[in-house]
Amino acid sequence: MRSAFVMYSVLSLFTLIGILPAASSNDAVTDVINADFNKTYSAIINTTNEAIYKFTYREMKNKTTAVRITTELHADPKRDARSFPVIVVIRQQQRTLSWTMPLFLEYSTGIPREISFTPSEPQFYMYTFPAGVDSVLVHASSEDEKCAVMSIQTIQCPVYDMNVDVEFEGKYQTMTKQAAIQIQREDYPNGAFYVVFVLKPLDKTCSSEIETISLPGITRSKTVTLEIKTTISSDKYYWGMVFAVAVFGSFYLIAFLIGVIYHGCSKHRGIWMIPDPPEANLDQISANDDDQNDLLNTMIRDNASTGASSASRGMDGNSVSSIDSDDIDFLKDADQEKDVFRTKTELFVYDLSRKKYKKQARNYTIYWRNLLAISIFYGLPVLQLVFTYQKVLNVTGNLDICYYNFNCAHPWGLVSSFNNIFSNIGYVSLGILFLLLVYRRQLIYNMAVQREKMMKKEMGIPQHFGLFFAMGLALIMEGIMSACYHVCPNYSNFQFDTSFMYIIACLCMLKIYQTRHPDISAKAHTSYLLMACVIFIAVIGVIYGTNVFWIFFACVYMFFYLILSVHIYFMGRWSIDRGICRRICVAVRYDMCRCRRPMYPDRMILLVFGNLINWVIAVYGAVYHSSDFATYLLGIFIGNLMIYCTFYIIMKLRYGEKIHSLVMFIILGAFVVWAVALYFFLSNLTSWQLTPSKSREGNKDCVLLEFYDAHDIWHFLSSIALFFSFLILLTLDDDRFSTRRDQIHMLKSFGKLFGRKRSSKKGRKGAVDTADDDNNEADDKNRHGARACRIAKSPVHEDAVVHLSAVEPGLCLSCSKDKSAALYDFENHRLVDRWTGHERELTKIQHGKTCDNIFSASRDKSVKMWKRGNPNCLQEFNGHDLVVTAIDLNHDDSWLCSGSRDNHVKLWDVNTAQCIMESSIHRNLVTDVKFVPHSHLLVQTGEDKEVRLFDTRTMQVIHSFPRKHYIQMACDVSPDGLYCVTCSNGFGGKGCEATLWDLRGRKLVHEYSDHGEAVESCIFLPAITEKQIIATTSRDTTIRLWDMNTRECLSCFPVPGSGPLTSIICYDDLSLCVSSFNQGIISLQLSPSDYSLHQTGQF
């Protein structure tokens, strides 16, 4: 064969050129020729002859040189050149380059090709863009998991095909079973590129598992299937974008049509209007409430519930009294006393919507304003960071930086996966639409309020739109942050995609709670601080997800949920302070029996159920250690939101509230869309918990319009599902707009779930006559459906017993919510006398000290005098403007003192029923009065938290003791007149105490504070024991005996299932009687040896 070559001296370089046959013999003749640059040489090469051409040059300083060599083979046409190839070898000082002639290239298009390579034998192929093709997808797949690198390089020499330098040029990915790179023609001006495959010697680059050492003699190789196919055209880009815009644009059109057609018709416009009440009902209400002329005024003076009024709710969560317009004064700040109305066992929306509307509206407005500021400060660094990632990816070509679904990643401009970014348009567009709907709703509501002034304060669920605006803004930011995350999804910026999902879940739960607890919802800064802590925990969990962290998180999670449950249980009237440990110890020591019958059983059931679920989730995480902590944490929030929302809807239906047909359609739609969305969410196209090569094993092709993958469909459907979920919260209580707030329940009762029914027959269990003033059955259920109280069958009273008075051993005088007073012989088990005549419920009862006269106070604003053996009223004391809450007699029964919520304390002449003197003190809502023996003093307690001493000769206040932190519920004076004891309406163990005052020294002596709930009554026991003893009863269903001097709790006697213990009396024989809501009156006996109490009867 004759070969010829020419060497051009482009740059000077020392070079040796050898041309030899591929199978030369050992005795071959070698010709060494000193050659010159820029000349053509030819030689005959065969098995016996080879040629070496030696080129010499001088290297010049500061100048780069190179040599170009061209070789040409003139083979004998009679011989097959493939059988007699010629090898060209170029030897340099530090490198050798060779090639074989003739050079044969294999060329194929559109056909997958199998390629095998080893660490020492990499493979590379050239691809040339066909005419009219602007973009191709280079896809490689393999059956084994050996670690390799697929690189796309420009057409140049040398080709970087070694393990140490394959990453120096072009774009590259590590791969185990799959790799894909989309190539744009514009990035390769010559219209061609190399596809290079390099097998790594070890798998540590592709796997986080421990490396296994291969056995000797085993060749490490990998076989891949290479396929290069064209990608979608630019037209399909536009169709994909137009499709998304059209889908979400249709929601605007549907919302417009619903607003015009559905809400525009008069049939459905009524949800924003207040219907006129039926004339019959108005007449009956007017007949029962002489001082009111219309229905709505009743609610303005609703029950504020303190002392006896707060005891008007049964332990089973049902009210035992109707709405009372006389229970509250008209003071400007009376409705803001949280201890008055939040401690009732049955709450209505009116009880927790007493704060000023404008003040609350400003508080809720802060939510979206703060969130807007947070979004700006959070979003700008995110944008900077993710585009920096994208820039680094474009410059370095390292495609392992970002976790795309490379099988369906369509680049546009600078971004590598435009479809994953654009698919978040649903969050933004539907978030904007939700804000428009909320704004429209706010305008309509404001116009409705202008037409019906009482709507804002008295009708329907309080409409605060701040949280709704925050939810809409959060949905928009979720779309923006998700788009930012998908610019370059990876391990370092995962929280961008989930941060606002945490916020959305929290805001939705806050909104559900705020709907019927508008005065208790958390402040915006507190809520966002907790959300920030959640995001911080998510970051720590992903970065340091060790066993220690999981155990620590589980403990903190369970503890936090327990604290939150306590806060909800006590309606915000419980706090963490220095006394919490002492209160917990006391509760454990004395109140374990209360687990059988908690003060708020309905709330307790819900919270126990929630704690059980969340504790199981916490334990599961600590045991099994989910690999994706961020998703695990998000699942906790979404799960709790779903449970809470489901509970809210179920309880709404169980209370007889309606759900509009449109809302029901939205609920069903949300359920279906969420189910389908979760299917696509679980497709697991990528996972940043794995290495990039392992993550690409889950990459899949596009499934919608050849433009969107399964995760993009998740974006579409989840945005729609979130929008539907927001609409549910926005419209769920539309049926309550025309309902009075004192008739809207807090949805905390499970009573109806257990099939509890009311009986209209008096004397039966749970029977209370509530239909006297309403012939309409539906209105009766709404107005009085929560009044039934589970009371044990009693021969004395048909309703809750609110107060007792001692007569003589064996005889107990009592009054009840059933408007009657009774004298019962509990030793012989017989009813001695009963008195009826009051128009409203009784609040206090008092037996004369020196005669058989009996005095009763009532909500009908009067005090009546009765006599044993005579059923008729002998004397009536009228003059109070509101409910009479306190009465007492002086030592000779000549004077009667009464106190009322009208801030007046009156002194009456018993014989003439004339008011002798009176005193009025601003904000002095009286709860109890007691004459001081052997003096001219009178002790008075009130809701203003003060204890006062009056001089009965002038009815002037001569001393006010230091104000307590909680309402003073009742008082008693020691037989010697030296001490007074009062009890407080605390909550959650805080402030639940009795206080001993020195009447002579005018100072506080002791506090007795081991009760877990408000202390309803307190008395001094007769001084016939070795110790001076004080007895107290509480809403925590316990009776406690205290050593007056040492403050030691001598005895704790629980009465499970009794409900609040409202009053206690003691006789000289150390027998006691206690009144309760649910079990009538309980008689007990005190043992003076160990100060223990034993129940002797119940009536």
VEXDOFI-365628 format. One record per residue (C-alpha): x, y, z. Coordinates in steps of 0.001 Angstrom, whole numbers, plus 500000, padded with zeros to 6 digits. Last residue first. Layout:
<recs>
X,Y,Z
...
</recs>
This chain:
<recs>
417855,514067,596495
421126,512276,597168
422310,510459,600264
424969,509738,602840
428145,510622,600961
431236,510370,603113
433696,513182,603760
437049,512811,605504
438279,515189,608167
440372,512453,609802
438803,512407,613268
436048,514961,612676
434307,512724,610087
432169,514944,607900
428874,513589,606621
427451,514185,603163
424160,515020,601449
424061,515506,597692
421503,517812,596065
420398,517557,592417
422640,515272,590417
423297,517198,587207
423693,520829,588130
424829,520469,591698
423869,521456,595218
425915,520368,598234
424579,519442,601656
426691,518937,604729
426430,517075,608024
428789,518282,610697
426159,517955,613462
426017,521757,613632
424937,521937,610015
426890,522801,606860
425870,524400,603554
427354,524213,600053
426458,525835,596738
426999,525542,592985
428822,522272,592469
429343,522339,588696
428485,519048,587022
427645,516087,589206
429138,513436,586962
431781,512451,589481
431406,513999,592926
434957,514288,594176
435837,514698,597878
439112,516381,598705
440185,516540,602325
442527,518394,604631
443937,520807,602071
446507,522672,604131
446170,526448,604169
447857,526456,607629
445419,528742,609436
442098,528003,607730
442755,524297,607433
440978,523554,604214
438172,521197,603188
437633,520587,599485
434558,519560,597555
435124,518482,593950
433096,518692,590727
435735,520805,588885
433086,523519,588875
434026,524094,592441
432980,523709,596047
434770,525140,599077
434838,524341,602791
436818,526334,605361
437890,524694,608597
439097,526022,611922
440809,523071,613513
440061,521025,616586
436465,520629,615493
433287,522259,616784
433803,525696,615237
431015,525332,612662
432343,525226,609108
433132,528501,607351
431711,528663,603855
432763,528858,600171
430933,528713,596869
431512,528534,593119
435270,528031,592877
436218,528164,589188
438159,525183,587915
441224,523134,588892
440996,523714,592616
444228,523817,594636
444280,527510,595451
443595,528407,599059
444800,531967,599578
445639,533384,603004
445504,536548,605095
444565,539523,602937
444184,542739,604918
441658,544920,606722
443099,544214,610180
439641,543720,611628
438046,542142,608605
441027,539841,607989
440442,538333,604568
440721,534684,603510
440775,534011,599777
439411,530987,597935
441017,529915,594726
440667,529056,591086
442904,531926,589975
444785,529702,587563
443678,526080,587691
442373,526166,584140
440109,529069,584942
439479,531428,587798
436076,532527,589089
437235,533341,592589
436047,532568,596124
435627,534813,599151
436287,534187,602853
435667,536760,605577
437235,536885,608986
436646,538456,612366
432852,538214,612607
432929,535509,615274
430729,533218,613168
433095,533614,610171
431732,535551,607218
430938,534032,603814
431519,535169,600221
430618,534334,596644
431847,534659,593061
434736,537111,593198
435737,537706,589585
439414,537204,588897
442688,539057,589348
441869,540263,592847
441481,543879,593867
443017,544822,597180
440280,545191,599828
437883,548104,599638
436977,549885,602857
434305,552190,604238
431847,551869,601386
428711,553819,602285
425396,552239,603117
424978,554835,605885
424116,552682,608906
424973,549498,607054
428629,550519,606838
429825,548723,603741
432975,546629,603312
434057,545823,599783
435661,542893,597983
436803,543744,594459
436935,541617,591307
434689,543974,589278
432352,541003,589078
431251,541619,592608
431645,540792,596274
429950,542511,599246
430639,542351,602964
428313,544282,605295
429329,545954,608518
427307,547233,611434
428845,544756,613840
428228,541656,615987
427911,539362,612972
429038,540664,609567
426151,540745,607088
426844,538942,603823
426441,539992,600172
427047,538109,596908
427573,538562,593149
427094,542308,592666
428049,543910,589358
429931,546915,590755
430884,548527,587459
430040,551975,588857
428948,551883,592478
425368,552346,593640
424317,552289,597256
420883,551906,598774
418981,552811,601890
415637,552006,603507
413948,550252,600605
410432,549420,601722
409164,545855,602065
407242,547029,605160
408131,544266,607621
411440,543272,606058
412798,546801,605871
415129,546736,602916
418787,547596,602300
419771,547834,598636
423067,547194,596863
422963,548513,593316
425258,547831,590359
422325,546774,588094
423716,543258,588351
421910,543006,591631
422411,542995,595363
419942,542521,598192
420102,543229,601942
417188,542329,604144
416750,543962,607509
414656,542892,610465
415816,539285,610448
417412,539646,613901
421047,539001,612925
420833,540612,609505
419422,538834,606477
421152,538115,603155
420429,538379,599422
422504,538216,596226
422042,537908,592456
418908,539925,591716
418561,540131,587938
418259,543619,586542
416474,546878,587260
416079,546374,590990
413186,547991,592783
410761,545308,593902
410606,543502,597254
407574,541252,597496
405891,540120,600725
403763,537224,601861
403926,535028,598774
401515,532120,599067
402393,528473,599667
402098,528779,603471
403482,525967,605657
406833,527688,606021
406575,531337,605183
407469,533165,602002
409160,536455,601133
409844,537424,597513
412825,539217,595967
412397,540701,592512
414309,541312,589288
412598,538426,587381
415955,536700,587510
415097,535656,590998
415791,536098,594686
414077,534035,597376
413408,534851,601048
412041,532408,603619
410402,533351,606883
410334,530761,609634
411804,533044,612266
415055,533855,614086
417738,533266,611468
415414,533502,608498
416048,531175,605610
417761,532459,602434
417497,531433,598764
419441,532743,595771
419226,532677,591931
415689,531623,591075
414650,531260,587450
411947,533534,586082
408313,534332,586706
408512,533710,590429
405465,532220,592053
406345,528784,593265
406964,527559,596802
407415,523950,597905
407188,522518,601406
408104,519396,603397
409294,516992,600683
410162,513668,602254
413249,511523,602580
413193,511118,606371
416757,512348,606855
416637,514480,603724
413681,516548,604952
413254,518887,601992
412229,522532,601810
411700,523736,598252
412024,526848,596117
410709,527010,592564
411509,528699,589266
412751,525431,587639
416255,526874,587710
416383,525921,591319
416116,526962,594921
416945,524991,598051
416176,524737,601763
417576,521658,603442
416211,520084,606619
417990,517224,608395
419906,519397,610802
418229,522815,610944
417547,525466,608328
420650,525691,606096
420281,527548,602782
421045,526201,599354
421642,527656,595875
421639,526769,592155
419831,523441,591849
419592,522405,588195
416159,521406,586942
413166,519303,587926
413530,519905,591628
412749,518087,594862
411823,514474,594174
414856,514129,591900
415531,512056,588794
419185,512590,587945
419687,515674,585850
421002,515736,582286
420323,519296,581338
418195,520205,578351
418815,523786,577337
420675,523256,574090
417655,523041,571829
416193,526176,573332
416259,528779,570613
417082,526689,567554
414911,523797,568579
412063,526103,569540
412352,527909,566229
411860,524614,564427
408951,523607,566619
407039,526877,566219
404829,527375,569218
407347,529458,571132
406957,530994,574576
406286,527975,576727
408471,525702,574613
411392,525225,576911
410000,523011,579625
413025,521139,580832
413364,517394,580845
416729,515696,580895
415513,512745,582901
411757,512839,583310
410119,515101,585872
408317,517194,583335
407345,515565,580088
408658,517379,577066
411547,514994,576686
414715,515862,574889
416741,513388,572960
420367,512357,573099
421255,510283,570056
424958,509911,570747
425916,512199,567898
423449,514723,569252
425457,515093,572423
428795,515433,570686
428996,519124,571434
431677,521524,570254
429847,523085,567312
430087,526572,568899
426340,526880,568546
424506,529623,566670
421360,530640,568549
422880,533555,570503
424306,534697,567195
420868,535316,565717
420399,533594,562385
420064,535496,559100
423621,534908,557975
423701,531317,559236
422966,529564,555936
426063,531123,554416
428142,529151,556888
430057,527031,554381
430628,529866,551902
434178,531081,552491
435462,527893,554106
434151,525859,551191
435501,528400,548716
438961,527956,550201
438709,524209,549738
437608,524697,546126
440637,526903,545497
442889,524365,547189
441465,521621,544964
441947,523735,541835
445551,524482,542785
446050,520795,543613
444678,519790,540211
446898,521996,538086
450070,521482,540112
449443,517743,540267
449058,517827,536461
452510,519398,536331
453798,516566,538483
452415,514011,536022
454254,515583,533091
453174,518480,530903
454204,519219,527304
453412,516196,525144
449811,517492,525308
449467,515767,528696
451427,512676,529768
455060,513691,529315
457586,510882,529665
458837,509496,532955
461785,510096,535295
461881,507667,538230
465412,506401,537530
466439,510030,537355
466389,510228,541165
469005,507500,541401
471339,509479,539122
470777,512689,541070
471403,510985,544442
468285,510321,546475
466402,512497,548989
465938,514939,546100
463275,512686,544675
461992,512832,541125
459064,511439,539152
457426,510114,542295
453925,509430,540852
452451,510021,544320
451414,513565,543440
449515,512254,540422
447267,510089,542589
447036,512884,545161
445526,515142,542515
442838,512588,541656
441699,512345,545286
441938,516104,545826
439836,516734,542712
437118,514345,543860
436905,515750,547389
437002,519344,546190
434180,518680,543740
432052,517072,546435
432571,520065,548714
431938,522507,545856
428658,520774,545014
427628,520951,548669
428412,524663,548670
426199,525171,545630
423395,523171,547269
423506,525288,550405
424495,523550,553625
421914,523551,556388
422322,523666,560137
420490,520985,562086
423104,520662,564811
424194,517347,563314
424845,519027,559984
427191,521578,561506
428781,518847,563578
429600,516890,560429
430939,519936,558579
433162,521036,561466
434442,517513,562060
435386,517182,558402
437200,520523,558493
439086,519571,561655
440092,516169,560334
441128,517609,556970
443185,520356,558615
444827,517871,560962
445815,515704,558001
447118,518679,556000
449265,519788,558917
450663,516353,559697
451144,515589,555996
453272,518715,555684
455539,517340,558399
455874,513996,556638
456430,515745,553294
459291,517748,554809
460676,514700,556618
461082,512685,553429
462957,509528,554426
460304,508663,557000
461859,507527,560269
459983,504302,561157
459883,504498,564949
459964,508235,565642
457660,508964,562712
455135,506361,563828
455258,507710,567384
454440,511213,566153
451635,510004,563891
450146,507962,566747
450389,511021,568985
448573,513048,566365
445682,510610,566085
445253,510186,569834
445578,513905,570474
442800,514679,568003
440446,512107,569544
441250,513330,573044
440613,516884,571863
437218,516089,570392
436101,514087,573414
437316,516774,575834
435441,519525,574025
432245,517579,574509
433057,516637,578092
433645,520197,579301
434009,519862,583090
435392,516380,582780
433433,513300,583917
435382,510076,584167
438676,511917,584012
437506,513762,587072
438680,510902,589260
442247,511955,588691
441428,515251,590360
443143,515262,593715
446807,514437,593304
447048,514736,589529
445231,518063,589552
447362,519316,592428
450532,518304,590651
449371,520020,587462
448540,523188,589370
451931,523203,591068
453727,522727,587777
451733,525525,586151
452437,528057,588876
455442,529661,587214
453460,530461,584101
451868,528780,581119
448379,530103,580561
444779,529067,580656
441724,531163,579841
442125,530736,576074
438984,528666,575686
439922,526237,578491
439827,523212,576199
441489,525122,573369
444471,526107,575515
444661,522616,576981
444668,521153,573477
447433,523511,572390
449538,522402,575350
448937,518743,574451
449767,519395,570821
453012,521039,571891
453935,518127,574153
453215,515566,571442
455275,517476,568883
458138,518135,571283
458365,514435,572133
458107,513325,568505
460666,515931,567428
463163,514747,570046
462727,511130,568964
463146,512067,565316
466164,514273,566067
467931,511590,568075
467366,509045,565337
468997,511355,562811
467266,513582,560269
469913,516293,560354
469480,518102,557022
465867,517220,556330
464686,517508,559913
466592,520740,560471
464912,522316,557452
461463,521133,558533
462080,522387,562076
462883,525830,560685
459716,525771,558595
457678,524880,561686
459388,527630,563699
458463,530110,560982
454858,528936,561243
454976,529502,564998
456225,533037,564444
453552,533560,561831
450838,532654,564325
452255,534821,567086
452592,537811,564768
449014,537374,563542
447415,537090,566965
445714,533833,567814
441935,533468,567591
439960,533956,570812
437467,536717,570037
436263,535308,566714
435628,531823,568130
432939,530508,565778
434600,531325,562470
437993,531826,564110
438467,528084,564530
437819,527377,560853
439933,530374,559874
442829,529353,562086
442741,525879,560574
442780,527406,557086
445611,529776,558004
447710,526921,559384
447248,524780,556260
448017,527725,553984
451142,528626,555978
452466,525070,555843
451786,525056,552104
453570,528398,551972
456800,526836,553144
456488,523695,551010
457923,524583,547594
460569,526985,548865
461527,524429,551510
463092,522189,548863
465820,524762,548190
469037,522958,549134
468132,519390,548207
467230,520252,544647
464676,521735,542317
466195,524248,539902
463643,526565,538338
461122,524227,539947
461615,525831,543355
460958,529268,541929
457727,528042,540353
456697,526517,543669
457474,529818,545371
455355,531763,542894
452455,529325,543051
452581,529128,546845
452766,532927,546879
449445,533146,545064
447848,530653,547455
449260,532571,550431
447730,535777,549086
444344,534092,548844
444664,532714,552378
445727,536122,553746
442713,537741,552092
440500,535115,553712
442171,535718,557083
441406,539433,556863
437779,538932,555866
436070,539139,559252
432351,538412,558989
430959,537534,562406
428740,534448,561879
425107,535459,561642
423230,538317,563242
423824,540480,566294
426720,542842,565969
427261,543325,562234
423698,542397,561279
422083,544948,563618
422525,547804,561162
420474,546180,558421
420717,548239,555223
424243,549507,555915
425204,546035,557045
423989,544617,553734
426139,547126,551866
429153,546103,553941
428378,542454,553252
428169,543049,549514
431509,544877,549535
433149,542153,551594
431815,539463,549285
433226,541254,546277
436611,541502,548009
436467,537818,548916
435593,536898,545333
438387,539090,543980
440888,537553,546408
439751,534094,545325
440278,535021,541677
443803,536216,542439
444565,532935,544186
443002,531075,541262
445373,532810,538832
448476,532399,540998
447935,528800,542055
446894,527756,538569
449910,529376,536919
452060,526791,538646
452174,524768,535417
454429,527482,533981
457380,526478,536136
457275,522730,535515
456722,523440,531787
459749,525727,531605
462232,523059,532606
465754,524276,531735
465300,527996,532338
467409,530565,530475
465184,530864,527428
462660,528072,527368
463600,524498,528173
461135,521588,528053
461803,518976,530719
459774,515827,530103
462262,512952,530116
464566,515106,532250
462133,515082,535168
464277,517676,536833
466421,517394,539959
468905,520228,539544
472648,520240,540259
473205,516914,538511
472943,518687,535174
476516,519939,535473
476913,522006,532307
479172,524427,534173
477772,527653,532746
474137,526633,532286
473956,524885,535672
475621,527821,537422
473105,530179,535820
470200,528022,536911
471501,527916,540485
471891,531691,540434
468359,531851,539125
467266,529845,542161
469136,532054,544634
468056,535449,543360
464420,534434,543150
464553,533030,546684
466255,536165,547980
463296,538199,546598
460580,535859,547861
461181,535878,551607
461315,539639,552058
458393,540133,549702
456360,537240,551053
456887,538268,554673
455684,541788,553904
452574,540431,552180
452021,537977,555022
452129,540799,557528
449499,542688,555574
447416,539550,555104
447292,538710,558793
447190,542313,560016
443702,542598,558559
442561,540078,561178
443516,542395,564030
442001,545390,562268
438713,543532,561840
438783,542623,565521
439083,546259,566520
436418,547302,564055
434010,544649,565288
434343,545548,568940
434791,542526,571144
431738,540512,572095
432013,537744,569536
432773,534833,571833
429516,534585,573792
427510,535502,570698
428864,532464,568883
427286,530246,571500
428901,528492,574412
427816,525665,576654
429990,524985,579698
430291,528644,580521
433785,529808,581417
434176,532034,578390
431325,534317,579452
432354,536010,582637
436086,535408,582772
436501,537182,579457
435113,540446,580712
434802,542386,577448
430998,542455,577286
430819,544544,580431
433060,547260,578985
430439,549885,578089
428189,549086,581013
424684,548017,580074
424310,545340,582683
423957,541677,581982
421621,538993,583166
418413,540852,582421
418044,539920,578773
418059,536256,579633
418327,533688,576899
416848,530445,578095
418355,528388,580821
419573,524857,581262
422128,524904,578529
423606,521672,577275
427280,520803,577418
426904,517599,579339
428040,519395,582446
425037,521652,582310
425051,525343,581593
423476,527891,583892
426445,527900,586179
427825,530893,584384
424628,532679,585319
424895,531660,588972
428351,533114,589311
428987,534755,586010
427204,534292,582733
427109,537293,580458
423585,536408,579441
422380,538548,576610
421475,542207,576828
421947,542934,573143
420344,539606,572390
416886,540474,573517
416977,543693,571559
416830,541611,568404
413392,540185,568927
411441,543347,569458
409714,545343,572135
411661,544488,575249
411014,545432,578896
408078,543102,579292
409964,540034,578237
407653,537021,578227
404778,538677,576417
407094,540417,574017
408643,537110,573080
405233,535581,572516
404129,538469,570356
407307,538344,568312
406877,534638,567739
403376,535104,566496
404393,537948,564207
406909,535790,562384
410433,537244,562264
411278,539537,559342
414015,538038,557230
417492,539513,557469
419124,539722,554078
422476,538537,552801
421378,534909,552455
418267,536267,550798
419984,536847,547493
419507,533174,546744
415863,533258,545750
416017,536834,544494
418254,535877,541607
421636,537529,541324
423401,535008,543498
422849,532211,541005
422750,534016,537656
425118,536964,537965
427567,535697,540572
427397,532173,539226
428085,533458,535706
431035,535552,536855
432516,532673,538844
432125,530403,535816
433914,532924,533588
436738,533403,536067
437047,529634,536417
437224,529362,532616
440399,531424,532693
441979,528603,534665
441433,526088,531911
442054,528539,529070
445374,529739,530497
446534,526153,530962
445539,525182,527397
447106,528314,525930
450404,527409,527588
450409,523882,526180
449331,525094,522775
452155,527630,522763
454783,525053,523607
453207,522723,521067
453791,525349,518391
457454,525606,519433
457991,522049,518251
458188,519005,520470
461398,517013,520815
463327,514961,518240
464718,511627,519196
468131,510279,520120
468241,506799,521566
471134,505104,523310
470687,501736,524982
473294,501167,527635
475638,498294,528449
478063,498586,531325
481369,496941,532071
483477,495987,535079
485443,492830,534255
485506,490284,537052
488944,488695,537525
489366,489865,541078
486127,490321,543051
484486,493745,542992
484603,495799,546208
481208,497005,547465
480698,500702,548189
478435,501565,551107
475235,503197,549878
474911,506837,548904
474951,505895,545254
475845,507585,542003
479284,509021,542806
480091,506082,545088
479725,503629,542210
483431,503018,541576
485561,502806,538405
483124,505185,536676
482032,504220,533166
482361,506981,530588
479875,507525,527760
480298,510437,525331
477666,511792,522950
479429,514176,520562
477762,517108,518874
476609,518329,515472
475001,521369,513834
478209,523381,513406
476787,526179,515541
476040,523913,518521
473996,525783,521184
471440,526856,518569
470663,523210,517865
469223,522766,521351
469981,519564,523247
467722,517851,525785
469581,515499,528088
468284,512188,529387
469758,509577,531711
468484,506246,532971
469540,503143,534816
472601,504356,536728
473458,507768,535409
475648,510774,536103
474834,513672,533898
476855,515884,531552
476744,519056,529530
479734,520386,527601
483392,520091,528590
485478,519570,531710
483250,516885,533260
484788,514064,531193
488232,515052,532496
489164,512618,535245
487043,509686,534138
488338,509890,530583
486435,510762,527427
487161,514428,526959
487410,514453,523172
490584,516182,522007
489681,517551,519673
486464,519308,518825
482841,518646,517948
481015,520019,520972
480339,517784,523932
477326,516011,525434
478301,513812,528378
476815,510655,529834
478572,509564,533008
478458,506086,534504
477638,504383,537777
476681,500746,537593
472960,500231,538212
472238,497565,535592
469439,497413,533017
470443,500533,531123
468829,503544,529513
470146,506488,527525
468112,509351,526106
469425,512239,524022
466433,514498,523408
466587,516608,520267
465992,520252,519376
466007,522386,516261
465231,519772,513616
464460,521195,510148
467423,519532,508451
468870,516686,510466
471069,517576,513432
474351,515665,513350
475203,513193,516100
478697,511971,516907
479356,508986,519098
481584,508354,522084
482677,505244,523932
484916,504771,526942
487329,501833,527079
489315,501901,530328
486293,502266,532626
484357,499825,530440
481950,500275,527552
479043,498601,525862
476652,500441,523563
473255,499353,522318
471749,501606,519684
468202,502839,519400
467281,503602,515754
466197,507028,514569
469297,507572,512477
472281,505320,511618
475946,505841,510636
478914,503516,511135
482228,505210,510342
485183,503347,508768
488715,504779,508933
491103,503176,506375
493448,503641,508010
493954,503280,511766
494568,506001,514328
497228,506943,516852
498143,509625,519417
500958,509396,521960
501681,511912,524699
504488,513299,526851
507437,513837,524517
505432,513248,521397
504708,510147,519378
502313,510092,516481
501270,506640,515325
499523,505846,512059
498378,502257,511712
497687,500750,508273
494926,498243,507693
495335,495077,505658
492104,493064,505977
489813,496131,505900
491638,497392,502791
490390,494406,500871
492863,493742,498092
492548,494054,494331
492001,497803,494572
495494,498176,496087
495157,500895,498723
496077,504549,498327
495734,505807,501883
495708,509522,502742
497056,511244,505847
496723,514879,506926
498650,516212,509922
498126,519586,511615
500826,520792,514024
500511,523181,516975
502389,526064,518579
501664,528483,521430
504008,531449,521730
505434,533042,524827
508847,531561,524096
509518,529844,520790
510072,526122,520521
512454,525145,517774
511541,522465,515289
512373,518881,514366
510301,516440,512353
511228,512771,512078
509413,510548,509656
509409,506846,510421
508563,504313,507739
507686,500631,507795
508607,497752,505464
508297,494000,505694
504556,493623,506221
503788,496410,503828
504084,500178,503527
505056,501962,500357
505882,505615,501048
504730,509094,500228
505723,512479,501567
504081,515861,501008
505925,518940,502226
504845,521804,504519
507203,520847,507338
510456,519043,506701
511330,515397,507163
514356,513557,508429
513561,510003,507289
513943,506820,509266
513227,503707,507132
512472,500548,509062
512895,497116,507478
510767,494377,508967
512476,491415,510623
509961,491182,513547
507015,491071,511228
504488,493867,510686
500779,493244,511304
499094,496695,511306
501476,498017,508723
503647,500966,509668
503654,504721,509384
505616,506514,512100
505638,510233,512730
507779,511859,515350
506906,515387,516468
508560,518376,518221
506004,521217,517881
506009,524519,516027
502578,525861,515191
500886,525701,511812
503658,523816,510256
501671,521820,507785
502424,518151,507516
501490,516223,504371
500825,512546,504109
501019,509783,501607
500444,506107,501864
501136,503491,499332
500000,500000,500000
</recs>
